[in-house]
Amino acid sequence: WRGERLNLVSLYIDEIDADRIPESVLLEIRVLLLSHNNISNVAGIEQFVALRALSLQHNLFAHLDQLDPLLDLRTLEVLNLRGNACTGILNYRAYVVSSMPNLDRLDDQVTSKTEKSEAMACMRSDQALIAQILRNYVCVNQLELVGPLVQVHGELKRKTFGRLPVARAEHLPDAAEPARPVDLLITFWRHD
């Protein structure tokens, strides 16, 4: 390592083991180069408290949630993730830019104020869409539960009122008629 820069490029590293680095060095590192390794988890990166530039090019990041520990790096201004599978995910850049507002450069491209505001709008839109999808999912589950109940109620109606399409007061059974199998009806109700 030289001064404020730590170069760990192409060393087949698969995790960030900050415990093996002296605390005095962790506090001084401003630039961390971890390109061309086998890293898929950046847990422990938050110990580099003064980090301003981080290169994670050509590692094994496939999902955006693997980048979540980077959100704790409040001083990070430059981030390079090129060559990782996650960069091909729809709205990848918007996700990273909106999640890390202090970022000035992402993947060797400047992040302008316009891009940052558009990224925030995009993520709000995505969040609203996800919320609607979850509401729809809940409705579908409720409808799946209602379907069998409708069948049971239809069966109860047929057993009680015969095969009439609509139960009206004039079709209610007369008290003098023999009783319907109420115990069967109660069994249906208890079942659902």
N, C-alpha and C positions, 0 to 999 in steps of 0.2 A: 504494500500500500504506500502511496505517496501523498503525504499531507492530508488533504481533504477528499482524496479519491481512492476507492478500493476497486481493483480490477480482478474479478473472478470469472473471466470469460473462458468458455470451453474447458471447464474442469470436471465435467460430468456430475455436477452438484445436483442433488435431487430435493434438497430442502435448505431452508435458511436457518442455520444454527447459530443464532446470535449469541448464545451462551458461550461459544468458543472464542468469541472476540472480546478483548478487554473493554471494559465500560468506557474508559477514556477514549478509545478509538471509536466506539459507537456514538459518542457525543460529538465527535469531530467530523465524521463522514458526511460529506455534502453530495458526492457523486458515487453511485454504486452501480457497477457494471456486472450484470449476471447473464449476459447473452450466451446463447448456444450451450445451454445446460439441459438438464432433465427435470426442471422445477415445474411442479403443478400445484404447489401450495405455498403461499407466501406468509403463512403464520410465523410470527416472530419479527417481521419487517418493521413493526411499529417501534421496536427498540432503537432504530436508527432515527432518533428524534430530530436531527438537523438536516435530514436528507432533502435535497432540492432536485436532484436528477436521478432517475432510475431507468436502467435499460434491462428489459426482460425479453428481448427479441429471441425468437426461435427457441422457445421452451415448450412446455406441454399444457398450456392453458386452453382448455376446450370450452369452458362454461364461464359466463360472466360472474357467477357467484364465487368463483375461485379468486376473483380480484377483490373481494370485499375487505380483506385486511388492509388494502392500500388506502381505503377511505379514511383510515386513522392518521395518515401522513399529511398533516395540515400544512406543512412547509413545502410539499412536493410541487414543483413547477413544471418539470419536464418528465414525461413518461413515454417509453417506447415499448410497444408490445407486438410490433410487426413480426410476422412469421409464426404466430400462434393461431390455433384454430378458432379461438374466440373472436378474432378480428373479422371473421366472415359472418358472424351472427347479425341478423337484422337489427339495426339501431345500436350497434356496438358503440360507435363513436359518440352518439347522443347519450347513451347510458353513462359512459366514462366521464364525458365532459360535464354532464349535469350532476354527477355524483361527486366530482372533484372540482369545485368552482375555482380553486387557486391555480389550476393547471393552465400554463401558458402555451405549452406545446404537447401534442399527442402524436406519436408516430411520425415525428419529423415535420409536422404541420402545425402552424400557429392556430391557437384556439381564440378566435376573435370574440368580442362582446356579442356580436350578432349571432354567431354560432352557439355561444353559451345560452342566450335567451331562447333560440330556436330549440336547442337540446332540452331545456327545461320544459318548454311547451310540448315537445314530443313525448317526454316522459310523463307529463301530466295526462296527456291524451292516452298513452299506453296504460297508465294506472286506472283511468276511467274505464277503458275497455276491459281491463282485467276485472275490475269491480263488477261491470255488467255481466261478464262471463260467469263470475261466481254467483251473481243473483240468478242468472238463467239456470245454472247448475242446481241451485237450491230448489227452484221452481220445478225442474224436471224431476228431481227426487221426490218432491211432494206429489207431483202428478202420478208418479209410479206407485206411490203409496195409496193414492185415491182410487186408482183403477180397480183393484180388488174390492175396495169398499163399495164402489158403485155396483159391482156384480152382486155382492152380498145384499145390498139394499134392493136391487132389482129382484133378486130371488125372494127376499122377504115380502116385497110388494106383491109378487105373483102368488106367493103362498097365502098371503092375507086377503087380497082382493081379487084373486083369479087373474085372468090374462087381460084385464082392462088396461088400456094405455095410460089413463090418468085416474087416480083415486079421487072420487067426488063423494060428498056427504051422502048422496042418495044410494051410493053403492056400498056403503059401510054395512058390514054384516049385522043382521038383526039379533037382538039379545036372545031371541027365542031359538035361533038356529044353533045347530050343534057347534061346539067350540072347535076352533082351528087348533092345529098342533102348536100351541104357545110354547111348550117346552123346546120344540125344535127351533122356533124363532129366537128364543132367548139364547139357545146354544150358538146360533149364528152371530148374535150380537156380542156374546162373550168372546167368540173366536177372533173377531177383528178388534 
